[in-house]
Amino acid sequence: MGVQHWPEGREADPEAARERYRNDLREALAEGGNGEAEPLRVADGHLGLTLTVALAGLSGRLAGPACGAVVAAAGALLFVAALAVQYARGHRGRAALRRAYARGFGWWKYAS
């Protein structure tokens, strides 16, 4: 294996470095949600919200206002559930709202 140059110098402990790496990786995965490689994008939420409103309007027009209200309520419930998850993970304020919006209305990416 060759000589390894550690930032701490010659007295560096390789096991301590591995543990720091594991801790940093664990924190990064926890911060990123469920470990997805794809970052959260608010634009995904915009498209999902647009689709939700369009589906609610279309179903309300074709099947009656109650059906449209059920579709709209399902979208709102999904957002509230995503917001509760973000609060449980320790995100607060605008960051929690942004993440919940992107997660809650990003459903269209998984609908195919």
KOLKOL-439435 format. One record per residue (C-alpha): residue number from 1; residue in one letter; x, z negated, y. Coordinates in steps of 0.2 Angstrom, whole numbers. Layout:
N
R   pos   code      xx      zz      yy
R   NUM      A       X       Z       Y
...
# end
This chain:
112
R   pos   code      xx      zz      yy
R     1      M       0       0       0
R     2      G      12       0      15
R     3      V      14     -12      30
R     4      Q      -2     -16      39
R     5      H      -1     -20      57
R     6      W     -14     -34      62
R     7      P     -18     -38      80
R     8      E     -14     -56      76
R     9      G       4     -52      71
R    10      R      13     -56      55
R    11      E       3     -72      52
R    12      A     -13     -63      51
R    13      D     -25     -68      36
R    14      P     -32     -52      28
R    15      E     -47     -62      21
R    16      A     -51     -69      38
R    17      A     -51     -51      45
R    18      R     -62     -45      31
R    19      E     -74     -59      35
R    20      R     -74     -55      53
R    21      Y     -78     -37      48
R    22      R     -92     -42      37
R    23      N    -100     -53      51
R    24      D     -98     -39      64
R    25      L    -107     -27      52
R    26      R    -121     -39      48
R    27      E    -124     -42      66
R    28      A    -124     -23      70
R    29      L    -136     -20      56
R    30      A    -147     -34      62
R    31      E    -147     -28      79
R    32      G    -151     -10      74
R    33      G    -166     -15      64
R    34      N    -167     -10      46
R    35      G    -149      -2      45
R    36      E    -155      15      49
R    37      A    -141      27      55
R    38      E    -153      35      68
R    39      P    -155      25      84
R    40      L    -171      20      92
R    41      R    -177      34     104
R    42      V    -192      31     116
R    43      A    -195      49     116
R    44      D    -201      47      98
R    45      G    -213      34     104
R    46      H    -220      46     117
R    47      L    -223      59     105
R    48      G    -231      47      93
R    49      L    -242      40     107
R    50      T    -248      57     112
R    51      L    -252      61      94
R    52      T    -262      45      92
R    53      V    -272      48     107
R    54      A    -275      66     102
R    55      L    -280      61      85
R    56      A    -292      48      92
R    57      G    -300      60     104
R    58      L    -302      73      90
R    59      S    -309      61      78
R    60      G    -320      54      91
R    61      R    -327      71      95
R    62      L    -329      77      78
R    63      A    -335      61      69
R    64      G    -342      51      83
R    65      P    -335      38      95
R    66      A    -334      24      82
R    67      C    -322      34      72
R    68      G    -311      38      87
R    69      A    -311      20      92
R    70      V    -305      15      74
R    71      V    -290      28      75
R    72      A    -285      21      93
R    73      A    -287       3      86
R    74      A    -275       7      71
R    75      G    -262      14      83
R    76      A    -264      -2      94
R    77      L    -262     -13      79
R    78      L    -247      -4      73
R    79      F    -239      -7      90
R    80      V    -244     -25      90
R    81      A    -236     -27      73
R    82      A    -220     -19      78
R    83      L    -219     -30      93
R    84      A    -222     -46      83
R    85      V    -207     -40      71
R    86      Q    -196     -38      87
R    87      Y    -200     -55      93
R    88      A    -197     -62      76
R    89      R    -180     -54      76
R    90      G    -175     -62      93
R    91      H    -178     -48     105
R    92      R    -187     -53     121
R    93      G    -194     -45     136
R    94      R    -192     -26     140
R    95      A    -180     -24     125
R    96      A    -194     -30     113
R    97      L    -207     -19     121
R    98      R    -195      -4     121
R    99      R    -190      -6     103
R   100      A    -208     -10      97
R   101      Y    -214       6     106
R   102      A    -201      17      98
R   103      R    -205       9      81
R   104      G    -224       8      82
R   105      F    -227      25      89
R   106      G    -212      33      80
R   107      W    -224      34      64
R   108      W    -225      53      66
R   109      K    -207      55      59
R   110      Y    -213      47      42
R   111      A    -230      56      41
R   112      S    -223      72      33
# end
